[in-house]
Amino acid sequence: MRRGVVAALTASGVTPVEDTGPVDPARHHVVATRDDPSGLLSDRIAETVRPGYLWRDVLLRPQEVVSYVPYVGPRTPRAEAERGRRNAR
C-alpha cells in the first residue's frame, strides 16, 4: 500500500524530503535531540523520524528529525542544578 501511495504522490509531482547533513529550520522540524560527544556533528541530522514532502519546490510538510546537540556532561539532578546556578550568574 505504501508503495502505491508513494507512486501516486510522485506522479503528482510530490517528492519526499529525507535530507542528511545540517538542520535547516526551513525544511526540518527537530522533534528530539541526541548528544554529540565529539563536538563535530552538532546541529546535524542524526536520523529521520518522518520524511517531509515537497510539491513543485513548495514544502508541504517538513522532515521530522533528531538533531545532534553539543554534549554538556552528565544529566543528573545535581549536575542540572549546578548548571542552572552557573547560568544565573
Contacts in CASP RR format, 6 or more apart in sequence:
PFRMAT RR
TARGET T0000
AUTHOR 0000-0000-0000
METHOD contacts of the structure
MODEL  1
MRRGVVAALTASGVTPVEDTGPVDPARHHVVATRDDPSGLLSDRIAETVR
PGYLWRDVLLRPQEVVSYVPYVGPRTPRAEAERGRRNAR
6 16 0 8 1.000
9 53 0 8 1.000
12 55 0 8 1.000
13 55 0 8 1.000
13 56 0 8 1.000
14 53 0 8 1.000
14 54 0 8 1.000
14 55 0 8 1.000
14 60 0 8 1.000
15 53 0 8 1.000
15 54 0 8 1.000
15 55 0 8 1.000
16 51 0 8 1.000
16 52 0 8 1.000
16 53 0 8 1.000
16 54 0 8 1.000
17 27 0 8 1.000
17 51 0 8 1.000
17 52 0 8 1.000
17 53 0 8 1.000
17 54 0 8 1.000
17 59 0 8 1.000
17 62 0 8 1.000
17 63 0 8 1.000
18 48 0 8 1.000
18 51 0 8 1.000
18 52 0 8 1.000
18 63 0 8 1.000
19 27 0 8 1.000
19 28 0 8 1.000
19 45 0 8 1.000
19 63 0 8 1.000
20 45 0 8 1.000
21 44 0 8 1.000
21 45 0 8 1.000
22 43 0 8 1.000
22 44 0 8 1.000
22 45 0 8 1.000
23 30 0 8 1.000
23 43 0 8 1.000
23 44 0 8 1.000
23 45 0 8 1.000
23 65 0 8 1.000
23 67 0 8 1.000
26 59 0 8 1.000
27 59 0 8 1.000
27 62 0 8 1.000
27 63 0 8 1.000
28 45 0 8 1.000
28 62 0 8 1.000
28 63 0 8 1.000
28 64 0 8 1.000
28 65 0 8 1.000
28 67 0 8 1.000
29 62 0 8 1.000
29 63 0 8 1.000
29 64 0 8 1.000
29 65 0 8 1.000
30 65 0 8 1.000
30 66 0 8 1.000
30 67 0 8 1.000
31 49 0 8 1.000
31 64 0 8 1.000
31 65 0 8 1.000
31 66 0 8 1.000
32 49 0 8 1.000
32 66 0 8 1.000
32 67 0 8 1.000
33 66 0 8 1.000
33 67 0 8 1.000
33 68 0 8 1.000
33 69 0 8 1.000
34 46 0 8 1.000
34 66 0 8 1.000
34 67 0 8 1.000
34 68 0 8 1.000
34 69 0 8 1.000
35 68 0 8 1.000
35 69 0 8 1.000
35 70 0 8 1.000
35 71 0 8 1.000
35 72 0 8 1.000
36 42 0 8 1.000
36 68 0 8 1.000
36 69 0 8 1.000
36 70 0 8 1.000
36 71 0 8 1.000
37 71 0 8 1.000
39 70 0 8 1.000
39 71 0 8 1.000
41 68 0 8 1.000
42 68 0 8 1.000
42 69 0 8 1.000
42 70 0 8 1.000
43 67 0 8 1.000
43 68 0 8 1.000
43 69 0 8 1.000
44 67 0 8 1.000
44 68 0 8 1.000
45 65 0 8 1.000
45 66 0 8 1.000
45 67 0 8 1.000
45 68 0 8 1.000
46 65 0 8 1.000
46 66 0 8 1.000
46 67 0 8 1.000
46 68 0 8 1.000
47 65 0 8 1.000
47 66 0 8 1.000
48 63 0 8 1.000
48 64 0 8 1.000
48 65 0 8 1.000
48 66 0 8 1.000
49 64 0 8 1.000
49 65 0 8 1.000
49 66 0 8 1.000
50 63 0 8 1.000
50 64 0 8 1.000
51 63 0 8 1.000
52 59 0 8 1.000
52 60 0 8 1.000
52 61 0 8 1.000
52 62 0 8 1.000
52 63 0 8 1.000
52 64 0 8 1.000
53 59 0 8 1.000
53 60 0 8 1.000
53 61 0 8 1.000
54 60 0 8 1.000
72 83 0 8 1.000
73 79 0 8 1.000
END
